Amino acid sequence: MKVIRVHAHGGPEVLQVEEAEVPHPGPGQALLRIEAVGVNFVEIYHRTGLYKVPVPFTLGAEAAGTVEAVGPGVTTVRLGDRVASVNVLGAYAEYALVPAERLVPLPDRVSARQAAAVLLQGVTAQYLTTSTFPLQRGQTCLVHAAAGGVGLLLCQLAKRAGARVIGTVSTEEKAALAREAGADDVILYTRADFETEVKRLTAGAGVHVNYDSVGCTTFTKGLNCLVPRGMLVLFGQSSGPVEPFDPQVLAQKGSLFVTRPTLAHYIATRAELLERAGQVLGWVASGALAVRIGREFPLTQAAEAHRELEGRRTTGKVLLIP
Ligand SMILES: NC(=O)c1ccc[n+]([C@@H]2O[C@H](COP(=O)([O-])OP(=O)(O)OC[C@H]3O[C@@H](n4cnc5c(N)ncnc54)[C@H](OP(=O)(O)O)[C@@H]3O)[C@@H](O)[C@H]2O)c1
């Protein structure tokens, strides 16, 4: 089988296409025949070493396909089941071993491509809007990188909660996509000062929550966009890590909250994984949540997919097809 492996951290060129033996599932494991791989920004952090994964490793955190074999003691899935996995390393491959209890069953009406396109980012948008900061009708939120993978889903779920959504994007094309996903207002933060614009759009009041996955270039100004006791949810750093800051700033700017959530802690148990994933896949099956697959690449062109994602040239989801 083909796998994409990393032997040394670095740029996209370190992604090696290799041949490997199809592995046999051990106790509690299932062998997944992968039909679609979701590409996520986190894999850029894994590749560069910003998030520490010991080398060598097979990249990838999201895959959908069919159970090809199961190991001893597996009761949660059977041969032939259509499933997806999220937050388990090794997805950039034709086959992967996954702990069976981390597999999510797919509804009939959700294809493997749709599942690989929505599971990780959809569950992220779900927990951010329902658990990290449970958005209420009438509140206003700011969504940075609103036309990205998480961004387009966040816009839809925030609208679904009855909130007003202000999105930021880098281009007109991305602005149109963010509006289509429900953003009431969109700021081109590469041309206009987003802090000034947020204040103008909210008549000086600010937003109740700022969902920030951009980090370095947006964090500090993002604190100035909040209502008193508002929350900045820093859930990524596509522009680079945030500089250390003095917590006293939070008092000065309005008794603000800052949280740095990560998916693993919101799907730690199988029950929570299935509940969140079931809700997201149910919305996709019913047509309530639109999934935009912006680009598909063959698995062997994973490096090119990384170049496009890092270069801000993608919208919605990027998939690799084995
Ligand atoms: N904490 C969690 O649980 C969790 C889960 C999933 C994802 N995330 C994070 O959420 C973020 C979004 O992930 P994603 O996979 O959906 O990616 P994405 O949003 O589709 O892609 C990143 C976007 O960030 C924006 N961006 C701004 N400055 C950038 C820069 N200097 N370089 C590259 N991009 C820049 C770009 O949009 P514009 O061109 O419009 O600026 C780009 O399209 C990532 O930071 C990821 O790590 C966190």
The ligand as an SDF file (V2000), in Angstrom:
LIG
                    3D

 48 52  0  0  0  0  0  0  0  0999 V2000
   -8.3750   23.4460   18.2050 N   0  0  0  0  0  0  0  0  0  0  0  0
   -9.0350   22.5950   17.4680 C   0  0  0  0  0  0  0  0  0  0  0  0
   -9.7470   21.7350   18.0030 O   0  0  0  0  0  0  0  0  0  0  0  0
   -8.9380   22.6860   15.9880 C   0  0  0  0  0  0  0  0  0  0  0  0
   -9.5990   21.7610   15.1770 C   0  0  0  0  0  0  0  0  0  0  0  0
   -9.5400   21.9380   13.7930 C   0  0  0  0  0  0  0  0  0  0  0  0
   -8.8120   22.9980   13.2420 C   0  0  0  0  0  0  0  0  0  0  0  0
   -8.1500   23.8320   14.0860 N   0  0  0  0  0  0  0  0  0  0  0  0
   -7.3920   24.9800   13.5560 C   0  0  0  0  0  0  0  0  0  0  0  0
   -8.2640   25.7750   12.8030 O   0  0  0  0  0  0  0  0  0  0  0  0
   -7.5310   26.4370   11.7900 C   0  0  0  0  0  0  0  0  0  0  0  0
   -8.2100   26.2430   10.4700 C   0  0  0  0  0  0  0  0  0  0  0  0
   -7.9950   24.9080   10.0260 O   0  0  0  0  0  0  0  0  0  0  0  0
   -8.4860   24.4320    8.6210 P   0  0  0  0  0  0  0  0  0  0  0  0
   -7.9360   23.0790    8.4280 O   0  0  0  0  0  0  0  0  0  0  0  0
   -9.9470   24.6780    8.4860 O   0  0  0  0  0  0  0  0  0  0  0  0
   -7.6890   25.4350    7.6630 O   0  0  0  0  0  0  0  0  0  0  0  0
   -8.2900   26.6160    6.7630 P   0  0  0  0  0  0  0  0  0  0  0  0
   -9.0130   27.5670    7.6540 O   0  0  0  0  0  0  0  0  0  0  0  0
   -9.0320   26.0230    5.6280 O   0  0  0  0  0  0  0  0  0  0  0  0
   -6.9690   27.2710    6.1990 O   0  0  0  0  0  0  0  0  0  0  0  0
   -6.2880   28.2480    6.9000 C   0  0  0  0  0  0  0  0  0  0  0  0
   -6.7850   29.6540    6.5420 C   0  0  0  0  0  0  0  0  0  0  0  0
   -6.1980   30.5630    7.4740 O   0  0  0  0  0  0  0  0  0  0  0  0
   -6.1150   31.8150    6.8800 C   0  0  0  0  0  0  0  0  0  0  0  0
   -4.8070   32.4330    7.1210 N   0  0  0  0  0  0  0  0  0  0  0  0
   -4.5940   33.6580    7.6600 C   0  0  0  0  0  0  0  0  0  0  0  0
   -3.3100   33.9360    7.7330 N   0  0  0  0  0  0  0  0  0  0  0  0
   -2.6440   32.8760    7.2130 C   0  0  0  0  0  0  0  0  0  0  0  0
   -1.2720   32.5990    6.9890 C   0  0  0  0  0  0  0  0  0  0  0  0
   -0.3030   33.4840    7.3100 N   0  0  0  0  0  0  0  0  0  0  0  0
   -0.9410   31.4270    6.4180 N   0  0  0  0  0  0  0  0  0  0  0  0
   -1.8800   30.5300    6.0990 C   0  0  0  0  0  0  0  0  0  0  0  0
   -3.2180   30.7410    6.2830 N   0  0  0  0  0  0  0  0  0  0  0  0
   -3.5930   31.9110    6.8280 C   0  0  0  0  0  0  0  0  0  0  0  0
   -6.3640   31.6500    5.3720 C   0  0  0  0  0  0  0  0  0  0  0  0
   -7.6530   32.1880    5.0830 O   0  0  0  0  0  0  0  0  0  0  0  0
   -7.7030   33.6760    4.4370 P   0  0  0  0  0  0  0  0  0  0  0  0
   -6.9710   33.5640    3.1470 O   0  0  0  0  0  0  0  0  0  0  0  0
   -9.1400   33.9850    4.2830 O   0  0  0  0  0  0  0  0  0  0  0  0
   -6.9970   34.5610    5.4330 O   0  0  0  0  0  0  0  0  0  0  0  0
   -6.3330   30.1430    5.1820 C   0  0  0  0  0  0  0  0  0  0  0  0
   -7.1600   29.7290    4.1280 O   0  0  0  0  0  0  0  0  0  0  0  0
   -6.0970   25.9240   11.8770 C   0  0  0  0  0  0  0  0  0  0  0  0
   -5.3470   26.8250   12.6460 O   0  0  0  0  0  0  0  0  0  0  0  0
   -6.2620   24.6140   12.6190 C   0  0  0  0  0  0  0  0  0  0  0  0
   -5.1250   24.2270   13.3030 O   0  0  0  0  0  0  0  0  0  0  0  0
   -8.1960   23.6970   15.4230 C   0  0  0  0  0  0  0  0  0  0  0  0
  1  2  1  0
  2  3  2  0
  2  4  1  0
  4  5  1  0
  4 48  2  0
  5  6  2  0
  6  7  1  0
  7  8  2  0
  8  9  1  0
  8 48  1  0
  9 10  1  0
  9 46  1  0
 10 11  1  0
 11 12  1  0
 11 44  1  0
 12 13  1  0
 13 14  1  0
 14 15  2  0
 14 16  1  0
 14 17  1  0
 17 18  1  0
 18 19  2  0
 18 20  1  0
 18 21  1  0
 21 22  1  0
 22 23  1  0
 23 24  1  0
 23 42  1  0
 24 25  1  0
 25 26  1  0
 25 36  1  0
 26 27  1  0
 26 35  1  0
 27 28  2  0
 28 29  1  0
 29 30  1  0
 29 35  2  0
 30 31  1  0
 30 32  2  0
 32 33  1  0
 33 34  2  0
 34 35  1  0
 36 37  1  0
 36 42  1  0
 37 38  1  0
 38 39  2  0
 38 40  1  0
 38 41  1  0
 42 43  1  0
 44 45  1  0
 44 46  1  0
 46 47  1  0
M  CHG  2   8   1  16  -1
M  END
$$$$
